[in-house]
Structures are given as structure tokens and as C-alpha cells.
């Protein structure tokens, strides 16, 4: 699945098991959570479409280095989060993989009895 817009981000997140779409920071920020833990954030009002995702530190560093549309996570721990700008030059398949990877990282950190 190629991710090219905020709507695609929301759909991809919603398709993952035990995911909720919440708005703890107000109606303009969609926050995808798995068992109450954040794995994706997107600003619904911004002109520039972005998604912020969890990533392993070494992976996050490589992503920022290798892709002009990926930068350290906006308003997040820069070692563990990246912000991806969605646009024509964005690799939509990579963004989908990053969403799934973010979800998997969060699930791996959950106690076994709470994992979906």
C-alpha cells in the first residue's frame, strides 16, 4: 500500500490490530495508538501533510540522512521519532513500511499479556 496523503496514513493506521484514533491534543492532531501507546501522529490542519512515526535510533538516523523528506521527529524525541513529509517525491511504500515498523516497535514494548 502506497501512502500519499493524510487520509492514507489514517487508513493504514486504522487497519492495524487494536489501533485507536484519538485527539488528545485537540481536533487538529490525529494520534494513532495501540493499546494506549502512541505510534503515529499527523496534523490535520497543516498545509504540509506530514506523519510522525517511531523508529529505532540507528534506523531513524539513516532515514534522515538518506531521504530529504524525512527529518527528526517534530516535538518528539529526535532519536526515536521521525517526521515524514508526504508529497510527490515521497516513497509511499517506504512510508507504509515505516507505519508498520512504528506499530511493531510499540507493540514489542508492551507487556506480553497486553499485545494484540
C-alpha positions as CSV (number, residue, x, y, z in Angstrom):
1,X,0.0,0.0,0.0
2,X,1.5,3.4,-1.0
3,X,0.9,6.3,1.4
4,X,0.5,9.6,-0.4
5,X,-1.8,11.6,1.8
6,X,-3.0,12.1,5.4
7,X,-6.1,10.1,4.6
8,X,-3.9,7.1,3.5
9,X,-2.0,7.5,6.8
10,X,-5.2,7.3,8.8
11,X,-6.5,4.3,6.8
12,X,-3.2,2.4,7.2
13,X,-3.1,3.0,10.9
14,X,-6.7,2.1,11.4
15,X,-6.2,-1.2,9.6
16,X,-3.6,-2.4,12.2
17,X,-4.9,-4.6,15.1
18,X,-6.1,-2.9,18.4
19,X,-5.5,0.6,17.0
20,X,-7.5,3.6,18.1
21,X,-7.6,7.1,16.5
22,X,-7.6,9.7,19.3
23,X,-7.3,13.5,19.5
24,X,-5.6,14.2,22.9
25,X,-4.0,17.5,21.6
26,X,-7.2,18.8,20.1
27,X,-9.2,18.1,16.9
28,X,-6.4,19.1,14.6
29,X,-4.0,16.3,15.6
30,X,-4.8,12.7,14.9
31,X,-2.9,10.3,17.2
32,X,-2.9,6.6,16.4
33,X,-2.4,4.4,19.4
34,X,-2.1,0.7,20.0
35,X,-3.2,-0.4,23.5
36,X,-3.0,3.2,24.6
37,X,0.6,3.8,23.3
38,X,1.3,6.3,20.5
39,X,2.8,5.1,17.2
40,X,1.8,7.8,14.7
41,X,0.8,11.4,14.8
42,X,-0.5,13.7,12.0
43,X,-1.6,17.3,11.9
44,X,-4.9,17.5,10.1
45,X,-4.9,21.3,9.6
46,X,-1.4,21.9,8.3
47,X,-0.9,22.8,4.6
48,X,2.1,20.5,4.5
49,X,1.0,16.9,5.0
50,X,3.2,15.0,7.5
51,X,3.2,12.0,9.7
52,X,5.5,11.4,12.8
53,X,6.5,7.8,13.5
54,X,8.5,5.9,16.0
55,X,11.8,4.4,14.7
56,X,14.8,2.6,16.2
57,X,17.6,5.2,16.8
58,X,20.0,3.8,14.1
59,X,17.2,3.4,11.6
60,X,15.9,7.0,12.3
61,X,19.4,8.4,11.8
62,X,19.8,6.6,8.5
63,X,16.3,7.6,7.3
64,X,17.1,11.3,8.0
65,X,20.5,11.0,6.3
66,X,19.2,9.2,3.2
67,X,15.8,10.8,2.5
68,X,15.2,14.6,2.0
69,X,11.6,14.3,3.0
70,X,12.3,12.7,6.4
71,X,13.6,14.7,9.4
72,X,13.9,14.2,13.1
73,X,10.6,13.9,14.9
74,X,8.7,17.2,15.3
75,X,8.1,17.9,19.0
76,X,9.2,14.3,19.8
77,X,12.5,12.6,21.0
78,X,14.7,13.2,17.9
79,X,16.5,9.8,18.4
80,X,13.3,7.7,18.5
81,X,10.9,9.6,16.2
82,X,11.0,10.8,12.5
83,X,8.6,13.2,10.7
84,X,7.9,12.3,7.1
85,X,6.6,14.9,4.7
86,X,4.1,13.4,2.2
87,X,4.4,14.7,-1.3
88,X,5.3,13.7,-4.9
89,X,8.9,12.8,-4.1
90,X,7.9,10.7,-1.1
91,X,8.3,6.9,-1.5
92,X,4.7,5.8,-0.5
93,X,5.7,2.2,0.0
94,X,8.5,3.2,2.4
95,X,6.0,5.4,4.4
96,X,3.7,2.4,4.7
97,X,6.6,0.2,5.9
98,X,7.5,2.9,8.4
99,X,4.0,3.0,9.8
100,X,4.0,-0.8,10.3
101,X,7.5,-0.6,11.8
102,X,6.4,2.1,14.2
103,X,3.4,0.0,15.2
104,X,5.6,-3.1,15.6
105,X,8.2,-1.2,17.8
106,X,5.4,0.0,20.1
107,X,3.8,-3.5,20.3
108,X,7.2,-5.1,21.1
109,X,7.5,-2.7,24.1
110,X,4.1,-3.8,25.6
111,X,3.9,-6.5,28.2
112,X,3.2,-9.8,26.6
113,X,-0.3,-10.1,28.1
114,X,-1.3,-6.8,26.5
115,X,0.0,-7.3,23.0
116,X,-2.6,-7.7,20.2
